[in-house]
Amino acid sequence: MSVTTVQRANTDSQLNTIPDNHKCLLYLSFLPMPTADTLFDIKTPSGTQSSGGEKKILLLKPRGFCAGVVRAIDVVKIALDLYGAPIYVRKEIVHNRHVVEELRGAGAIFVEELAEVPQGARVIFSAHGVSPAVREEAVARKLLVIDATCPLVTKVHLEAVKLAKQGFTIVLIGHRDHDEVIGTLGEAPESTILVSDVEDVDKLQLKNPDRVSYLTQTTLSLDETKDIVTRLLERFPKIVGPKTQDICYATENRQLAVKAVAPMCDTLLVVGSQNSSNSRRLVEVCEKAGIPAYLLDDCGEVEARMLTGVNTVAVTAGASAPEHLVEELIEHLRKNGFTNLEEVEIKEEDVRFTLPSDLEKFTPRLHPVRA
């Protein structure tokens, strides 16, 4: 069975809206994603079921690290190399337990709030962004800030500020209490209302329904967001949306890959941490297609019941999950009888972001954090 190539329009249009100082030709530790042929022979997907009872793995591509995650990890590694430990990081730099533990071992200290950071110390803001109130607190405490906010999240923040200044009520589509949403809400708290589903839209009461706009969290489900936007348009026909969608290219591509492969597999294993929004969405997309799916921090969480009666298992990884965890999962599956590996590439990704301006001039020796 062949897999249709997905058009690339959204990636390019998103990048066109990012400030130039966030774009670049390369970043320091970006390496091509290891391919499945380093482990097994790759064959073209031939159908839903393996012939003769042979157990098969369908390895999805693209998977794993996105440009914003690579950039954020690089920021921590470079800061450690340049300034030495300790380097403080507000919240998890990205939502992956293994990445956080590895960086902690290299000398990063992760804190929940700036009050835990000694006055005058150096602190990194995570890829999910922060509110203006957090930035003001950092100034008051004389902290030396390095901002690792993903440029695609910064894009949403800038949109919120612009819309609020223009007098719009902003409907923010996102998950309450997610770090990214908290930061975006903080840009225009008096003008922004959070909705998480269609039911929330039905409850909206706006002072001026003719002056309303919407923005979204970058890691949402494409389908659920579409349903919410459709309902917003029904209730508020004059609502204004972003010029390009706020859901990031990596979130979209990984969901499209799951949709394409779901009819070809019996179950899906997603490598990612439980607090990773984009990883959880991959599970939901597959389950919506009627195929069981499981979110795993690593291969140690695979349970026998997940593979009972399964001949074809698909494997992918959320945008903050390292590739070495995928390789370890593949090896675990191989030892459990899944000896035929096929890589299914939906589209090619080639998106890269610059480092923050205060780091990009340096070319230090990077501490290795496994991809």
C-alpha positions as CSV (number, residue, x, y, z in Angstrom):
1,M,0.0,0.0,0.0
2,S,1.5,3.4,-1.0
3,V,1.3,6.4,1.3
4,T,0.2,9.7,-0.2
5,T,2.7,12.6,0.3
6,V,1.2,15.5,2.2
7,Q,1.5,19.0,0.8
8,R,3.9,21.3,2.7
9,A,2.0,24.7,2.5
10,N,1.4,25.2,6.2
11,T,5.1,24.8,7.2
12,D,6.3,27.5,4.8
13,S,3.5,29.9,5.6
14,Q,4.1,29.6,9.3
15,L,7.7,30.5,8.9
16,N,6.9,33.6,6.9
17,T,5.2,35.1,9.9
18,I,8.1,34.5,12.3
19,P,10.4,37.5,13.0
20,D,13.7,37.3,10.9
21,N,15.8,37.1,14.0
22,H,14.3,33.7,14.8
23,K,15.1,32.1,11.4
24,C,18.4,30.6,10.4
25,L,20.2,28.3,8.0
26,L,21.4,25.9,10.7
27,Y,21.5,25.2,14.4
28,L,24.5,23.7,16.2
29,S,23.4,20.3,17.2
30,F,20.9,19.5,14.4
31,L,21.6,16.1,12.9
32,P,19.6,14.2,10.3
33,M,17.1,11.9,11.9
34,P,18.5,8.3,12.1
35,T,16.5,6.1,9.8
36,A,15.2,2.6,10.3
37,D,17.7,1.2,7.8
38,T,20.3,1.5,10.5
39,L,18.5,-1.3,12.3
40,F,16.7,-3.4,9.6
41,D,16.1,-3.6,5.9
42,I,13.4,-1.1,4.9
43,K,10.6,-2.2,2.6
44,T,7.7,-0.4,1.0
45,P,4.5,-0.8,3.0
46,S,2.5,-3.5,1.2
47,G,-0.8,-3.8,3.1
48,T,-2.6,-3.8,6.4
49,Q,-1.6,-7.2,7.6
50,S,1.7,-9.0,7.5
51,S,1.7,-12.1,5.3
52,G,2.0,-15.5,6.8
53,G,1.7,-14.3,10.4
54,E,4.9,-12.3,10.2
55,K,5.0,-9.5,12.8
56,K,5.7,-6.1,11.4
57,I,6.7,-2.7,12.7
58,L,5.6,0.5,10.7
59,L,8.0,3.2,11.8
60,L,6.5,6.7,11.1
61,K,8.4,9.6,9.7
62,P,8.5,12.4,10.6
63,R,8.7,11.7,14.3
64,G,10.5,13.0,17.3
65,F,12.3,16.2,17.9
66,C,11.0,19.4,16.1
67,A,13.0,22.5,15.5
68,G,11.8,24.3,18.6
69,V,12.7,21.4,20.8
70,V,16.2,21.1,19.3
71,R,16.7,24.8,19.8
72,A,15.6,24.7,23.4
73,I,17.9,21.8,24.3
74,D,20.8,23.5,22.5
75,V,20.2,26.6,24.6
76,V,20.6,24.7,27.8
77,K,23.7,22.8,26.5
78,I,25.4,25.9,25.2
79,A,24.6,27.9,28.4
80,L,26.2,25.1,30.5
81,D,29.2,25.0,28.3
82,L,29.6,28.8,28.2
83,Y,28.8,29.7,31.8
84,G,29.2,26.5,33.7
85,A,26.8,24.9,36.2
86,P,24.5,25.6,37.7
87,I,22.1,27.0,35.1
88,Y,18.5,27.4,36.3
89,V,15.6,26.5,34.0
90,R,12.1,27.6,34.7
91,K,9.7,24.7,34.2
92,E,10.7,21.7,32.1
93,I,12.7,22.9,29.1
94,V,10.6,20.6,27.0
95,H,8.0,18.1,28.1
96,N,10.0,14.9,28.2
97,R,11.2,13.2,31.3
98,H,14.3,11.7,29.8
99,V,15.5,15.0,28.3
100,V,15.0,16.8,31.6
101,E,16.8,14.1,33.5
102,E,19.8,14.1,31.1
103,L,20.1,17.9,31.3
104,R,19.8,17.8,35.0
105,G,22.7,15.4,35.1
106,A,24.7,17.9,33.0
107,G,24.2,20.6,35.6
108,A,20.8,22.2,34.8
109,I,18.6,23.0,37.8
110,F,14.8,22.9,37.0
111,V,12.5,25.0,39.1
112,E,8.8,25.7,39.0
113,E,9.0,29.4,39.8
114,L,11.5,32.2,39.7
115,A,11.3,32.6,43.5
116,E,13.4,29.4,43.6
117,V,16.2,31.1,41.6
118,P,18.9,33.0,43.6
119,Q,18.9,36.7,42.9
120,G,21.2,37.6,40.1
121,A,21.5,34.1,38.8
122,R,21.2,32.9,35.1
123,V,17.8,31.4,34.2
124,I,16.4,29.9,31.0
125,F,12.8,30.2,30.0
126,S,11.4,27.0,28.6
127,A,10.3,26.3,25.0
128,H,6.6,26.9,26.0
129,G,7.0,30.6,26.7
130,V,6.2,32.8,29.7
131,S,3.9,35.7,30.4
132,P,5.0,39.3,30.7
133,A,4.5,39.0,34.5
134,V,7.2,36.4,34.6
135,R,9.6,38.6,32.6
136,E,8.9,41.5,35.0
137,E,9.6,39.3,38.0
138,A,12.9,38.2,36.4
139,V,13.9,41.9,36.0
140,A,12.9,42.7,39.6
141,R,15.1,39.8,40.8
142,K,18.0,40.9,38.5
143,L,18.1,37.5,36.8
144,L,20.2,36.9,33.7
145,V,17.6,35.6,31.3
146,I,18.1,33.4,28.3
147,D,14.8,32.9,26.4
148,A,14.3,29.4,24.8
149,T,10.7,30.1,23.8
150,C,9.9,28.3,20.5
151,P,9.5,30.9,17.7
152,L,6.2,29.5,16.8
153,V,4.9,30.1,20.3
154,T,6.4,33.7,20.2
155,K,4.3,34.1,17.0
156,V,1.1,33.5,18.9
157,H,2.2,35.8,21.7
158,L,2.8,38.6,19.2
159,E,-0.6,38.0,17.6
160,A,-2.3,38.3,21.0
161,V,-0.6,41.6,21.8
162,K,-1.5,43.0,18.4
163,L,-5.1,41.9,18.5
164,A,-5.6,43.3,22.1
165,K,-4.2,46.7,21.0
166,Q,-6.7,46.7,18.1
167,G,-9.6,46.2,20.5
168,F,-10.4,42.6,19.8
169,T,-11.7,40.0,22.2
170,I,-9.4,37.1,21.8
171,V,-10.8,33.5,22.1
172,L,-7.8,31.3,22.9
173,I,-8.3,27.7,22.0
174,G,-6.2,25.5,24.3
175,H,-5.8,23.3,27.3
176,R,-6.2,25.0,30.7
177,D,-3.1,24.9,32.9
178,H,-0.7,24.0,30.0
179,D,2.5,26.1,30.3
180,E,2.1,27.5,26.8
181,V,-1.5,28.6,27.4
182,I,-0.6,30.2,30.7
183,G,2.0,32.3,28.9
184,T,-0.2,33.3,26.0
185,L,-3.1,34.2,28.3
186,G,-0.7,36.5,30.2
187,E,0.0,38.6,27.1
188,A,-3.5,40.1,27.2
189,P,-5.4,38.8,30.2
190,E,-8.2,41.4,30.1
191,S,-8.9,40.7,26.5
192,T,-8.5,36.9,26.3
193,I,-11.0,34.1,27.0
194,L,-9.9,30.4,27.0
195,V,-12.0,27.7,25.4
196,S,-11.1,24.0,25.3
197,D,-14.0,22.5,23.4
198,V,-17.2,23.2,21.5
199,E,-19.2,23.3,24.7
200,D,-17.1,26.2,25.9
201,V,-17.8,28.0,22.7
202,D,-21.5,27.6,23.3
203,K,-21.2,29.3,26.7
204,L,-19.4,32.4,25.3
205,Q,-21.1,35.7,26.0
206,L,-19.1,38.6,24.3
207,K,-19.7,42.3,24.7
208,N,-19.0,42.9,21.0
209,P,-19.4,39.9,18.8
210,D,-18.4,41.9,15.8
211,R,-14.9,42.5,17.2
212,V,-13.7,39.0,18.1
213,S,-10.7,36.9,17.0
214,Y,-9.2,33.5,17.8
215,L,-5.8,32.0,18.4
216,T,-4.8,28.5,19.3
217,Q,-2.2,26.6,21.3
218,T,0.4,25.2,19.0
219,T,0.1,21.5,20.0
220,L,-3.6,20.8,19.6
221,S,-5.5,18.1,17.7
222,L,-6.2,19.3,14.1
223,D,-9.7,17.7,14.1
224,E,-10.8,19.0,17.4
225,T,-9.5,22.5,16.7
226,K,-11.4,22.5,13.4
227,D,-14.6,21.6,15.2
228,I,-14.1,24.4,17.6
229,V,-13.3,26.9,14.9
230,T,-16.3,25.8,12.9
231,R,-18.6,26.5,15.9
232,L,-16.9,29.9,16.5
233,L,-17.7,30.9,12.9
234,E,-21.3,29.7,13.4
235,R,-21.7,31.9,16.5
236,F,-19.6,34.8,15.4
237,P,-19.5,35.1,11.6
238,K,-17.2,38.1,11.7
239,I,-14.5,36.4,13.9
240,V,-11.0,36.9,12.7
241,G,-8.4,34.1,12.7
242,P,-4.6,34.1,12.3
243,K,-3.2,34.6,8.8
244,T,-1.6,31.2,9.1
245,Q,-2.6,28.5,11.5
246,D,-1.1,28.5,15.0
247,I,-0.9,24.7,15.3
248,C,2.8,24.1,14.5
249,Y,4.1,22.2,11.5
250,A,5.5,19.3,13.6
251,T,2.2,18.8,15.5
252,E,0.4,18.7,12.1
253,N,2.9,16.4,10.3
254,R,2.9,13.8,13.1
255,Q,-0.9,13.7,13.3
256,L,-1.2,13.4,9.5
257,A,1.3,10.5,9.6
258,V,-0.7,8.7,12.3
259,K,-3.9,9.2,10.2
260,A,-2.2,7.8,7.1
261,V,-0.9,4.7,8.9
262,A,-3.8,3.9,11.2
263,P,-5.6,1.7,8.6
264,M,-2.4,-0.3,8.1
265,C,-1.8,-1.3,11.8
266,D,-3.3,-3.1,14.7
267,T,-2.0,-0.8,17.3
268,L,0.1,2.4,17.7
269,L,2.9,3.0,20.3
270,V,3.8,6.7,20.8
271,V,7.1,7.5,22.5
272,G,6.5,10.6,24.7
273,S,5.9,11.7,28.3
274,Q,2.4,12.0,29.8
275,N,2.7,15.8,30.1
276,S,3.5,16.2,26.4
277,S,0.4,17.7,24.8
278,N,1.5,16.9,21.2
279,S,2.2,13.3,22.1
280,R,-1.1,12.8,23.8
281,R,-2.8,14.2,20.7
282,L,-1.2,11.4,18.6
283,V,-2.8,8.8,20.8
284,E,-6.2,10.5,20.5
285,V,-5.9,10.8,16.7
286,C,-5.2,7.1,16.4
287,E,-8.0,6.1,18.8
288,K,-10.4,8.3,16.9
289,A,-9.6,6.2,13.9
290,G,-10.6,3.1,15.8
291,I,-7.1,1.7,16.5
292,P,-5.7,1.2,20.0
293,A,-2.8,3.5,20.9
294,Y,-0.5,3.9,23.9
295,L,1.7,6.7,25.2
296,L,5.0,5.4,26.6
297,D,7.9,7.2,28.2
298,D,10.2,4.4,27.0
299,C,10.2,0.7,26.1
300,G,10.1,-0.2,29.8
301,E,6.4,0.8,29.9
302,V,5.4,-1.7,27.2
303,E,3.0,-4.2,28.6
304,A,2.2,-7.7,27.1
305,R,-1.5,-6.7,26.8
306,M,-0.6,-3.9,24.3
307,L,0.8,-6.4,21.8
308,T,-1.6,-9.3,22.4
309,G,-3.1,-10.4,19.0
310,V,-1.1,-7.7,17.2
311,N,0.6,-8.5,13.9
312,T,1.4,-4.9,12.8
313,V,2.4,-2.3,15.3
314,A,3.0,1.3,14.3
315,V,5.6,3.4,16.1
316,T,6.0,7.2,16.3
317,A,7.3,9.8,18.8
318,G,6.1,13.1,20.0
319,A,8.0,16.3,19.1
320,S,9.9,16.3,22.4
321,A,10.9,12.6,22.4
322,P,14.6,11.7,21.7
323,E,15.2,9.3,18.8
324,H,17.3,6.9,21.0
325,L,14.1,6.0,22.9
326,V,12.5,5.0,19.6
327,E,15.5,2.9,18.7
328,E,15.3,1.2,22.1
329,L,11.6,0.5,21.6
330,I,12.2,-1.0,18.1
331,E,14.8,-3.3,19.7
332,H,12.4,-4.3,22.4
333,L,9.7,-5.1,19.8
334,R,12.3,-7.1,17.7
335,K,13.0,-9.2,20.7
336,N,9.3,-9.9,21.0
337,G,8.9,-11.2,17.5
338,F,8.4,-8.1,15.4
339,T,11.3,-8.7,13.1
340,N,10.1,-6.9,9.9
341,L,10.6,-3.2,10.0
342,E,9.1,-0.8,7.4
343,E,9.6,3.0,7.6
344,V,6.7,5.0,6.3
345,E,7.7,8.6,5.4
346,I,4.7,11.0,4.9
347,K,6.8,14.1,4.2
348,E,10.2,15.6,4.7
349,E,10.9,18.2,7.4
350,D,13.6,20.7,7.1
351,V,12.8,23.5,9.6
352,R,15.5,25.1,11.7
353,F,15.5,28.0,14.1
354,T,18.3,30.4,15.3
355,L,19.6,30.4,18.8
356,P,18.7,33.4,21.0
357,S,20.8,36.4,20.0
358,D,22.9,36.3,23.2
359,L,24.0,32.8,22.4
360,E,24.2,32.5,18.6
361,K,27.6,34.2,18.4
362,F,29.1,31.5,20.4
363,T,30.3,28.1,19.1
364,P,31.1,26.2,22.2
365,R,31.7,22.5,22.6
366,L,28.2,21.1,23.1
367,H,27.5,18.6,25.9
368,P,26.1,15.5,24.1
369,V,22.4,14.9,24.8
370,R,21.2,11.9,22.9
371,A,19.0,12.7,20.0
